[in-house]
Amino acid sequence: MGSNENTYGGGSRPDLFWAVDQYHIEDTGNGIPYELKRDYTWAYLIHEIQHEQGLNTHSPGNGWATGVGQNQYPNPWTKQWSAALASWELWLLGWLNDHQVHCLSVEDLVSDQQVILTPQEIYGGDRKIIVIPVSDSDVLVVESRRPIGWTEGWDPSDQGLLVYTVNPQVEVIEDHEEGDCGNQREHSKWAYYLYPDGFTPASCQGDYRGALVREGMSLTHEGIRITLEHSADELDYVTVESVGR
């Protein structure tokens, strides 16, 4: 079930059976108490099982409260956390049906495109994500999120879109580097969150709320603008348009 061919923290990575190593059974200097780790051992094991299934996880926003692939434990101070999986990886696993993925090409954007997304935390829905290949190393992904279900650890007012760029061609991935805040381009990763227009992230941005596209906000990437026109309880109404690419 496990594999010693992977590495973790610079050394050989133990089989899954032994994966709950010393770090996860004691208090640590970053403020995560043993009791919290004990209560969320199930989440840590889900994270490790994803690796065993061939997923890298740890992106986008490694360490952020956006999914169990990024952080296995709730923030001990704010309690913010999500046990969801990134929608791109849900698609890779086959847990999103192809018909739930709204694929657009750059050529499709000769006219504005309207898409209605069902949030990741709500079962079913006609469309769950928007995928736009910009280039071989830049695939734009749009997902809808809500502070319910697997993401009930978010602030109640946090709802809207998360948008990230995926690089299917990446060859080197840095997951446990010193000084890595999880979303910095100087650390090579398979995906990075993008930020709404007008928002300047901190040098070590670690809060998902800065990346959340709320109702009425837009995000522009490589000449493609994503606008959240309206955010209802169970649906997000999105416009995708070209702005001079």
MOHU-V371728 format. One record per residue. RES is the residue in one small letter. PHI is phi in whole degrees, -180 to 180 (999 if undefined). BURIAL is + if it has 16 or more other ideal C-beta (glycine too) atoms within 10 Angstrom, else -. Layout:
RES/PHI/BURIAL, RES/PHI/BURIAL
//
This chain:
m/999/-, g/-106/-, s/-148/-, n/-88/-, e/-81/-, n/-81/-, t/-120/-, y/-146/-, g/62/-, g/89/-, g/-121/-, s/-68/-, r/-92/+, p/-71/+, d/-57/-, l/-55/-, f/-57/-, w/-104/-, a/-67/+, v/-78/-, d/-86/-, q/-57/-, y/-56/-, h/-92/+, i/-127/-, e/-156/-, d/-64/-, t/-129/-, g/-66/-, n/-84/-, g/93/-, i/-89/+, p/-75/-, y/-56/-, e/-61/-, l/-67/-, k/-64/+, r/-61/-, d/-69/-, y/-114/+, t/-57/-, w/-60/-, a/-71/+, y/-62/+, l/-67/+, i/-61/+, h/-58/+, e/-69/+, i/-63/-, q/-60/+, h/-62/+, e/-65/-, q/-87/-, g/94/-, l/-93/+, n/-81/-, t/54/+, h/58/+, s/-156/+, p/-73/+, g/69/+, n/-55/+, g/89/+, w/-79/+, a/-87/+, t/-112/+, g/179/+, v/-71/+, g/-74/+, q/-96/+, n/-155/+, q/-84/+, y/-128/+, p/-63/+, n/-61/+, p/-66/-, w/-100/-, t/-92/-, k/69/-, q/-67/+, w/-177/+, s/-141/+, a/-99/+, a/-74/+, l/-106/+, a/-57/+, s/-61/+, w/-59/+, e/-74/+, l/-60/+, w/-67/+, l/-60/-, l/-75/-, g/85/-, w/-86/-, l/-110/+, n/-74/-, d/-57/-, h/-70/-, q/-86/+, v/-104/+, h/-92/+, c/-89/-, l/-128/+, s/-100/-, v/-60/+, e/-65/-, d/-64/-, l/-88/+, v/-63/-, s/-131/-, d/-63/-, q/-115/+, q/-108/-, v/-134/+, i/-108/+, l/-105/+, t/-92/+, p/-58/+, q/-58/+, e/-79/+, i/-106/-, y/-65/-, g/79/-, g/107/+, d/-71/-, r/-132/+, k/-109/+, i/-143/+, i/-108/+, v/-125/+, i/-130/+, p/-71/-, v/-88/+, s/-156/-, d/-64/-, s/-115/-, d/-147/-, v/-114/+, l/-83/+, v/-125/+, v/-122/+, e/-129/+, s/-101/+, r/-134/+, r/-140/+, p/-84/+, i/-139/-, g/55/-, w/-66/-, t/-117/+, e/-69/-, g/-77/-, w/-75/+, d/-61/-, p/-58/-, s/-87/-, d/-86/+, q/-151/+, g/146/+, l/-110/+, l/-115/+, v/-123/+, y/-144/+, t/-106/+, v/-108/+, n/-111/+, p/-69/-, q/-97/-, v/-60/-, e/-108/-, v/-121/-, i/-123/-, e/-110/-, d/-111/+, h/-132/-, e/-91/-, e/-61/-, g/79/-, d/-82/+, c/-92/+, g/106/+, n/-141/+, q/-88/+, r/-67/-, e/-71/-, h/-108/+, s/-69/-, k/-140/+, w/-82/+, a/-158/+, y/-137/+, y/-69/+, l/-105/+, y/-117/+, p/-59/+, d/-57/-, g/90/-, f/-96/-, t/-108/-, p/-69/+, a/-66/-, s/-59/-, c/-130/-, q/-63/+, g/-134/+, d/-110/-, y/-60/+, r/-65/-, g/-68/+, a/-93/+, l/-75/+, v/-91/+, r/-94/-, e/-53/-, g/88/-, m/-96/+, s/-127/+, l/-138/+, t/-118/+, h/-142/+, e/51/-, g/78/-, i/-115/+, r/-108/+, i/-108/+, t/-123/+, l/-90/+, e/-72/-, h/-152/-, s/-121/+, a/-89/-, d/-60/-, e/-127/-, l/-147/+, d/-118/+, y/-103/+, v/-120/+, t/-113/-, v/-117/+, e/-144/+, s/-92/+, v/-126/-, g/100/-, r/-62/-
//
